[in-house]
Amino acid sequence: MPVRELTYVKAFTEGLAQVMRADADVFVAGEDVAGYGGVFHMFDGLKDEFGARRVVDTPISEAAIVGLGVGAAARGLRPVCDLMFMDFLGVCMDQVVNQAAKMKYMYGGSVSVPLTITTAAGAGLGGAAQHSQSLEAWLAHVPGLKVAMPATAYEAKGLIVSAIRDDNPVVVVLNKLLLGARCEVPEELYEVPLGVANTVRTGTDVTVIAIGRMVTEAVAAAESLAEDGIQVEIIDPRTVQPLDTATIVESVRRTNRALIVHEAVTFGGIGAEIAAQIQDEAFDYLDAPVLRVGAPFAPVPFSSVLEKAYVPDRDQIADGCRRLLARS
């Protein structure tokens, strides 16, 4: 039987459509999501199937989009609100941080906010400083929010389903360079649970905890290192909030070395929190300090040459693994 493969973006769309068929309370709102299908065509075909009442083009106002979502969710619906680029969180942070994330707590649990916010992050497309950022650390720091970062088409479908069905606000961060990446995706509706990491590859020498698109780069690095006899284990957290610390720590206790890689700026990134948790729970097992690989502390460059140098890649991951082994 032939293997069924979908692209990352088509898998996301399929999962969303299947949930909308199963639950009439789910609707989509955002800029150009209806007539155009979204800037990255994540919502193609949904208006034709579900109509303009459930796939809604909004004004160019991220504050209004998320505000609409918070109100609709509090009244029992399950909105999916799209922010074209993750950078645009800057203009709706009050709605996300002070309203969506806090409402359930402020009302003593009597109000739920089953809101899903979808957005696209990451560099590599020449989007420059205002359209290329990875800001997941902002969101993961806020109690009340969940943050999913699918690394493959399989996760893109399963995580959007879990996000919509969750009774709390969830931000699903898609990576722009992964939109065309293909892998096997089941036809049926399925969930990838929030807060459960995936062991992408097993190994004995180094644990690499890779976030989002960096999973692809970590796999390539591991394959090149294997030619030199270095066996790398790769953990994809899938969600950075909640974080599956137990799976990460269990891996590090076996390999005795840890490298964390994310596309975001290294300083203050989610890698720092993961490193701290490894230090707390696996310090006695470490043969070398935890190493982080991330972007330099600078805006994302527009120049393609500078942008390529800015974003972490497989070579930097492989070099980091070798440095960890040399320090043991």
N, C-alpha and C positions, 0 to 999 in steps of 0.2 A: 504494500500500500504506500503510495507516494507521501512524502512528508509535506505537510502544509506549512508554508512560511508566509509571514506578513511583515511589512515594514513596521517600524516603531510607531509611526503616526497612524497608520491604518489599524494597528492593533488597539491603540488608544481609542480611536473612533468607534471601532467595533464594540469594545467593552462598554463605552458610554451609551451607544445605541441599544445594546441588549438590556442595560439597566433601565433605560427610558421605556422600553417595551414592557418590562416587568413591573414598573412602578410609575403610575401616572402623576405622582407628586414631584418627580424629577423634571427640572427644566433648565435650560441653558440661557445665560445672558452675558453679553459682552460686545465689544466693538467689532462690527463686521462678521459676527459669528453666523448670522443667518444668510444674508444675500451672497456673501463671499466665501463663507466657510471658515473664516478666521485667517489671520495673516499667514499661518503655517498650514492651513487646510486641515486643521484638527477636527473641524465640525462639518466637513463636506457631507452633503446629502441629508443632514438631520432636519433642516427646515422642510424639505420635500416630504419627508416621512411623517414628521410630527407637527408641522404647521407653525405659524407665526406666534401662537400663544405660548408655545413651549420652547421655541428657539428665537430669542429676542435680541435684535440689534439695539444697542444703547447709545446715548450720547457719549462724546469723548470726555468721560469723567470717571476715573477709577474710584474716586470717593463715592460717587453715585452708584456705581456698579456693585461695590462691596456693601454699601449701605442698603441697597435693594436686597442683596442676598441675606444680610443679617436679619432684616425684618421678615422676609419670606420664610427663612428657616425657623425663626422664633414662633411663627404662626403655623408651623407644621409641614411646610414644604421642604424639598431637598434641592436647593438651587446649586447649579454649577456655574460659577462666575469666573469669566476669563479675563486675565490681565495679560495683554499681548506680550510684554517683556517684563522680566522680573524687576528690572530697574524701576518700573513704574509703581512699585510698592511704596516708593517715597512719597507719593501723593495720596495714599489712602491708608497710611499707617495707623491713624486714629481708629478708623473703622475696623482694621484687622486686629490691632493690639489691645485697644481699650474697649471695643464693643464685642466683636466676635469671640475673642479669647476669654473675656471676663464675664459675659452675661450669665452663663450657667452658674458660676460661683456667686455672683452678686445677688441672684435670685434664689439661692439656696437649693439649686437643683431642680426647681419647679419649671424652668425654661431650658430647653435644649436648643442648640444651634447646629443642626446637621448641614453645615455649609461646606462646599468644596470650592476651593480657589485653584484654578489651573493657570500656569504661567510657564514661559520659556526662558531658560537661562543659558549662560555659557558663551564663550568667545569662539572665534574661528571663522566667522562669516563677514568680517570687516564691519561689524556694527558699531565699533568705536566705544568710547567711554560710557555713553548713556544707554547702550542697548546690548551690553555684553557681560554684565556682571553676574556673579554667583553669590547670592546674599542669604543663603540658607542659615548661616549662623545667627543673623538677626532674628529669624523666626523661631529657631530651635531654643532660643533663650527665653521665650515667652511662655509662661505656664498657661495652659488652655489650648494651645495650638499643637497640631500634629503636622509633621513635614515628611513627605514621601519624595524619593528621588529615583525613579526607575532607570535602570541601566541597560535594559534590553526591551525588545518588543513584548516578550512574555510578561515582564514586570509592568510595562506600561498599561497593558490591558487589566491585569489582575489588581494592580494598585488603584486604578481609577474606580474599579468596582467596589473595592473595600472602602475607599475614601467616601464615596457617595452613600454607602450604607452605614457609615459610622455616624453616631449621634453627636459628634463634636466637630468643630471646624478643622479641616484638613487642607493643607496646601500641597498640591501635586506639582512638582518642579520637573518639567520636561527639559531635555537638553537639545538645543537646536541642531548640533552636529550629528545627533543620533537619529534624527527623524526618518532618514532613509535606511537605517540599519535593519537587517532582516534576521529573523530566527523563527524556530518552530513555535506556533501559537495554536492552542486548541480552539476548535470552533465553539465549544460550549461556553456558557457563562461560568466563570470561576473567579475566586478571590485569591490574592496574595496578601496574607495577613499583615497588618501594620505592626511593626515592632519585632519582626522575626527576620533575622539576617539569613543570607544565603552563602553557603560555602561553595564558591565558584570553582575552585581548584584546590586539591589537597596537596600538602607538601610538608617537609620536615625541618627545613632550614630557616625560613623567614616567614612571618605572617605579614601580608600586605592588606591593610584595610583601605579599600578603594571606594570613593564616593562618586555616584553618577557615572558620567562618561569615562572617568578614570579607571573604571573596571576594564574597559576595552584596552586601555593602554597597559594596565597591569597584567592582563593575560598575555599581551604581546611581549612584555618584558620577561614574564615567567618562562615563556617558550624559548626565548633566546638564552636565558640563564640555565635552562635545563640542558642545553648543549654543553655547558661547562660543568654539569653535575650538580648544580644548585637547584634544590627543590623548593619552590615558593608556594605557600598556601595563600589563597585570595579569599577574603571575606567582603561581601557586598552587604552593608547594613540595610539597604533598601529604604529604610526610614532613619532619619537622623533624630527624629523625635516622634515616638519613643525610640530609644537606642537599645539594641540588643547587646548589652554589655557582656552578658553571660557567654554568648557564642564567641565574641572577640577574645575574652579572657581565657576561655578554654583552649582556643587555638594558640595563643601566646604562651601559655603554660607548657605546651608541647614543643613549639619551635624555638622558644627562648629569645626571640627577636621580633620587633614590631616596627613596621613602617606604615605611616598613614599618608595617603595622597588625596588631595582634592584640588579642584580647579580654582577655588576661591583663594584670595590673598592668604598667605600663611599666617600672618599675625592676627590673632583673635579668631581664627577659623575654627570650624567644628573639630578639626584635627587636634587642637589644643585640649579640648574637653575629653576626647577619646584617649589622648596620651595620659591625661591626669587620671582617668579611670583605670587605665592599665597599670599605672604606677601604684594606685591605691590597692588593686586587687591581685596584681601579678608581679610585684616588685622583686620578690625573692627568686622568681623564675627567670629574670632577665639577665642575659649575658652581655648586653650592650644597652646604652640609652635608647629610648624610643625616638625614632627619627620621623620628621614631618617633611613632606614635599608638597609645595603649593606655589601659587603665583607670587611674584614680588610685590612689595607694598607700593603700588603705583596704579593709576587708572589704566584700563585696557587700551592699548594703542590702536590707532586706526591703520597705520602702516602694516601691510601684510607680513613684512619681514620681522618687524618688532613684535607683532601679535604672535607669530609662531614661536618666537623666543620667550614670550611672556607666559604662554600656557604650558603647564607641566606635561611631560610626555614619557613614553616608554623608556627612552634612554636615561632620563633622570631617575626613573624608578629603578631600573637595573643598576645604575651606579650607586644609588642609595642602598640597595640590598648588598652589593659587594662591600660597601663601606661598613655596614653592620657586621658582616662576617669577619672583616679584617680587624674590627675592634674587639671581637670576642676573645 
